[in-house]
Amino acid sequence: MLRRFARTVWLGRCPSCGQTSMFRGLGSLVEACSACGLRYDAGEGASMGSIQIGYVAGVKFALILIAVELIWGPIAAVGLDPLLPIMALSTLATLAVYRPSKALWVLVLFRFGWLRWSDGRPSDEPRETPPLPLAG
């Protein structure tokens, strides 16, 4: 399970077979896995979970930065207003976790059977052919 989690979230691989990337470019998902046929689109609004995961990560990062600033004051010590650096860094943190949060959400949808195979069956039904083992 941890291997699948790492492969899917950090490498952006298909949660079923791990053979192909789920992404085309930086953040857009391909329609389906070319190796096993798992479709990544679960329907209208299904990507909202990944957006919320990224948003929560950005807010938590901002709260940590605010706490650090209130306790030690490193931003004010260099003569800057803390608001702009905290906003900029938390926005960058949100963008940095966008792709992993999208991959995590696809993994959640896959594990709960909300994705479909290319033939229309839900992802919690087994495939006809077992996935290929990962090299190494």
C-alpha positions as a Markdown table, in Angstrom:
| # | Residue | x | y | z |
|---|---|---|---|---|
| 1 | Met | 0.0 | 0.0 | 0.0 |
| 2 | Leu | 2.8 | 2.5 | 0.8 |
| 3 | Arg | 4.6 | 1.6 | -2.4 |
| 4 | Arg | 1.4 | 2.3 | -4.4 |
| 5 | Phe | 0.9 | 5.6 | -2.4 |
| 6 | Ala | 4.5 | 6.8 | -3.1 |
| 7 | Arg | 4.3 | 5.7 | -6.8 |
| 8 | Thr | 1.0 | 7.5 | -7.3 |
| 9 | Val | 1.4 | 10.6 | -5.3 |
| 10 | Trp | 5.1 | 11.5 | -5.7 |
| 11 | Leu | 5.8 | 10.0 | -9.2 |
| 12 | Gly | 2.3 | 10.7 | -10.6 |
| 13 | Arg | 1.9 | 7.1 | -11.9 |
| 14 | Cys | -1.4 | 5.2 | -12.5 |
| 15 | Pro | -2.8 | 4.0 | -9.2 |
| 16 | Ser | -3.7 | 0.7 | -10.8 |
| 17 | Cys | -0.7 | -0.5 | -12.8 |
| 18 | Gly | 2.0 | 2.1 | -12.1 |
| 19 | Gln | 3.2 | 1.9 | -15.7 |
| 20 | Thr | 2.3 | 5.3 | -17.1 |
| 21 | Ser | 2.1 | 8.9 | -15.9 |
| 22 | Met | -1.4 | 10.3 | -15.1 |
| 23 | Phe | -0.3 | 13.8 | -16.1 |
| 24 | Arg | 0.1 | 15.6 | -19.4 |
| 25 | Gly | 2.3 | 18.6 | -18.6 |
| 26 | Leu | 2.4 | 20.1 | -15.1 |
| 27 | Gly | -1.1 | 19.5 | -13.9 |
| 28 | Ser | -3.6 | 18.3 | -16.4 |
| 29 | Leu | -4.6 | 14.6 | -16.3 |
| 30 | Val | -4.7 | 12.4 | -19.3 |
| 31 | Glu | -8.1 | 10.8 | -20.0 |
| 32 | Ala | -7.1 | 7.2 | -19.2 |
| 33 | Cys | -4.1 | 5.0 | -18.6 |
| 34 | Ser | -2.7 | 3.7 | -21.8 |
| 35 | Ala | -1.4 | 0.5 | -20.1 |
| 36 | Cys | -4.4 | -0.7 | -18.1 |
| 37 | Gly | -7.3 | 1.5 | -19.3 |
| 38 | Leu | -8.2 | 3.1 | -16.0 |
| 39 | Arg | -10.1 | 6.4 | -16.7 |
| 40 | Tyr | -9.1 | 9.2 | -14.4 |
| 41 | Asp | -12.2 | 11.3 | -14.8 |
| 42 | Ala | -14.8 | 10.5 | -12.1 |
| 43 | Gly | -17.3 | 13.1 | -13.3 |
| 44 | Glu | -18.3 | 16.7 | -12.8 |
| 45 | Gly | -16.7 | 18.2 | -9.7 |
| 46 | Ala | -14.6 | 15.2 | -8.8 |
| 47 | Ser | -11.4 | 17.2 | -8.8 |
| 48 | Met | -12.7 | 19.5 | -6.0 |
| 49 | Gly | -11.0 | 17.2 | -3.4 |
| 50 | Ser | -7.6 | 17.8 | -4.8 |
| 51 | Ile | -8.1 | 21.5 | -4.8 |
| 52 | Gln | -9.1 | 21.4 | -1.2 |
| 53 | Ile | -6.1 | 19.3 | -0.2 |
| 54 | Gly | -3.8 | 21.9 | -1.9 |
| 55 | Tyr | -5.7 | 24.8 | -0.2 |
| 56 | Val | -5.4 | 23.2 | 3.3 |
| 57 | Ala | -1.7 | 22.7 | 2.7 |
| 58 | Gly | -1.3 | 26.3 | 1.8 |
| 59 | Val | -3.3 | 27.5 | 4.8 |
| 60 | Lys | -1.3 | 25.3 | 7.2 |
| 61 | Phe | 2.0 | 26.6 | 5.7 |
| 62 | Ala | 0.7 | 30.2 | 6.2 |
| 63 | Leu | -0.3 | 29.5 | 9.8 |
| 64 | Ile | 3.2 | 28.0 | 10.5 |
| 65 | Leu | 4.8 | 31.1 | 8.9 |
| 66 | Ile | 2.6 | 33.4 | 11.0 |
| 67 | Ala | 3.5 | 31.5 | 14.2 |
| 68 | Val | 7.2 | 31.7 | 13.4 |
| 69 | Glu | 6.9 | 35.4 | 12.7 |
| 70 | Leu | 5.0 | 36.1 | 15.9 |
| 71 | Ile | 7.5 | 34.1 | 18.0 |
| 72 | Trp | 10.9 | 35.0 | 16.4 |
| 73 | Gly | 10.1 | 37.8 | 13.9 |
| 74 | Pro | 12.6 | 36.9 | 11.2 |
| 75 | Ile | 10.7 | 38.8 | 8.4 |
| 76 | Ala | 10.3 | 42.0 | 10.4 |
| 77 | Ala | 13.9 | 41.7 | 11.5 |
| 78 | Val | 15.1 | 42.2 | 7.9 |
| 79 | Gly | 12.8 | 45.3 | 7.6 |
| 80 | Leu | 9.9 | 43.7 | 5.6 |
| 81 | Asp | 6.2 | 43.9 | 6.2 |
| 82 | Pro | 5.4 | 40.2 | 7.1 |
| 83 | Leu | 2.1 | 40.1 | 5.2 |
| 84 | Leu | 3.4 | 40.0 | 1.6 |
| 85 | Pro | 6.2 | 37.4 | 2.1 |
| 86 | Ile | 3.8 | 35.1 | 4.1 |
| 87 | Met | 1.1 | 35.4 | 1.3 |
| 88 | Ala | 3.7 | 34.8 | -1.4 |
| 89 | Leu | 5.3 | 31.8 | 0.3 |
| 90 | Ser | 1.9 | 30.2 | 1.2 |
| 91 | Thr | 0.8 | 30.6 | -2.5 |
| 92 | Leu | 4.0 | 28.9 | -3.6 |
| 93 | Ala | 3.4 | 26.1 | -1.1 |
| 94 | Thr | -0.1 | 25.7 | -2.5 |
| 95 | Leu | 1.2 | 25.5 | -6.1 |
| 96 | Ala | 4.0 | 23.1 | -5.1 |
| 97 | Val | 1.5 | 20.5 | -3.7 |
| 98 | Tyr | -1.0 | 20.9 | -6.5 |
| 99 | Arg | 0.2 | 18.0 | -8.6 |
| 100 | Pro | 0.8 | 15.6 | -5.6 |
| 101 | Ser | -2.6 | 16.5 | -4.2 |
| 102 | Lys | -4.3 | 15.8 | -7.5 |
| 103 | Ala | -2.5 | 12.4 | -7.7 |
| 104 | Leu | -3.5 | 11.7 | -4.1 |
| 105 | Trp | -7.2 | 12.5 | -4.9 |
| 106 | Val | -7.1 | 10.1 | -8.0 |
| 107 | Leu | -5.7 | 7.4 | -5.7 |
| 108 | Val | -8.6 | 8.0 | -3.2 |
| 109 | Leu | -11.1 | 7.9 | -6.0 |
| 110 | Phe | -9.5 | 4.6 | -7.3 |
| 111 | Arg | -9.4 | 2.9 | -3.9 |
| 112 | Phe | -13.1 | 3.7 | -3.2 |
| 113 | Gly | -14.2 | 2.5 | -6.7 |
| 114 | Trp | -15.3 | 5.9 | -8.0 |
| 115 | Leu | -13.2 | 5.7 | -11.2 |
| 116 | Arg | -14.0 | 3.4 | -14.1 |
| 117 | Trp | -12.1 | 1.1 | -16.4 |
| 118 | Ser | -12.3 | 1.8 | -20.1 |
| 119 | Asp | -15.1 | -0.8 | -20.5 |
| 120 | Gly | -17.3 | 1.1 | -17.9 |
| 121 | Arg | -16.8 | -1.2 | -14.9 |
| 122 | Pro | -16.1 | 0.6 | -11.5 |
| 123 | Ser | -12.4 | 0.5 | -10.4 |
| 124 | Asp | -13.3 | -1.6 | -7.3 |
| 125 | Glu | -14.0 | -4.5 | -9.6 |
| 126 | Pro | -10.9 | -6.5 | -10.6 |
| 127 | Arg | -9.4 | -6.1 | -14.0 |
| 128 | Glu | -9.3 | -9.0 | -16.4 |
| 129 | Thr | -5.5 | -9.0 | -16.6 |
| 130 | Pro | -3.3 | -8.5 | -13.5 |
| 131 | Pro | -1.1 | -5.4 | -13.4 |
| 132 | Leu | 2.5 | -5.7 | -14.5 |
| 133 | Pro | 5.1 | -5.8 | -11.7 |
| 134 | Leu | 7.3 | -2.8 | -11.3 |
| 135 | Ala | 10.9 | -3.1 | -12.2 |
| 136 | Gly | 13.3 | -2.9 | -9.2 |
